[in-house]
Amino acid sequence: MNRRRRYAVTAISLTAVVAAAVATDLVMEHEVRGRVAETAACRLGATKGVRVDLDDTLAGLRALTGTVGAVHVSAEGVRREGTEMDVDAHLRDVSTGGATSGGTATATVAYDALDRSAGVRGGAGADGLRTGTDGTRLTLTGSAGATGLPVTVATTLSTTSHSLTITPVSVLVLGREVPVSRLSALPGAGGLAARLEPRAIRIRELPRGTALVGAHAESAGLVLDFTVAPAGARQAARTAGAASACASGKGRAEG
C-alpha cells in the first residue's frame, strides 16, 4: 500500500470514528431532550408544547458521564392560578440526576390573559381599563368614568420574591399628563382616582428555589423575571420522585 493510499485509509477511518461519535451524541441528545421535555410538560402542565435545547457541544456524550451542561427549556400554555403564560428557562451545569448550579427564567403573560387574571381583577385591568404597553411601561387604557374621555394610565412595577405590585403613577387625558396624586383635584376625576390604587398580586405556586426578581412590559405581554437557585443531589432526588409520580398519572407536581 503506497503512502497516499495509507493516508486516504487513515482519513476515512478517522471520519468514520467522528461520524459514529456524532451519531451517538445525536441519539443520546435526543433521549435526554425527550426526558427533560416529558418531565417539564408534566410538571408545568404545558398545553401547547415544550421545547428543550442542550446548549453545550456534544451534550449527548457528556450525559454518559452524568453531566448534560446548559439546558434551555421553553413551554407554552402553562397555567397558574387560572392564568396562562409562556415559560422560558435557562439552567446551568445540569446533571442527569437533575442537579443544577442554578439559572434564570421568565414567564410571559399576554395582556388579554392578564386582564382576565383573578389577581388583576378589581384593580389593574378592571372597570374597562385594559393592560398594554407604551413601549416602555405597563399601561392601562380605557375611559375616564362619567366623562367617557379616553385615558392612558402609566404604571410602575415592583416585586418581592413572591409578589408583584402595579402602581399607577400618571394619567394621560386630552394630551395632558397628570400625576395620579393630583387627579382627585380635577373636576369629575375623583372616581377615576379612586380606581387607581396600587394593586399587589401574590405569585403563588413557585417551584422550590425559584424567586421573582423583576417585571417589565414587552409587546408580547407582561414579563416576570425569576432566578433559580442551585439544586443538589438530595433535592434532585425529591424532584425526580415528584416527576415520576407526575409521569405515572398520579398528579402534577408543584414542588
Order of alpha helices (4+ residues) and beta strands (2+ residues): alpha-beta-alpha-beta-beta-beta-alpha-beta-beta-beta-beta-beta-alpha-alpha-beta-beta-beta-alpha
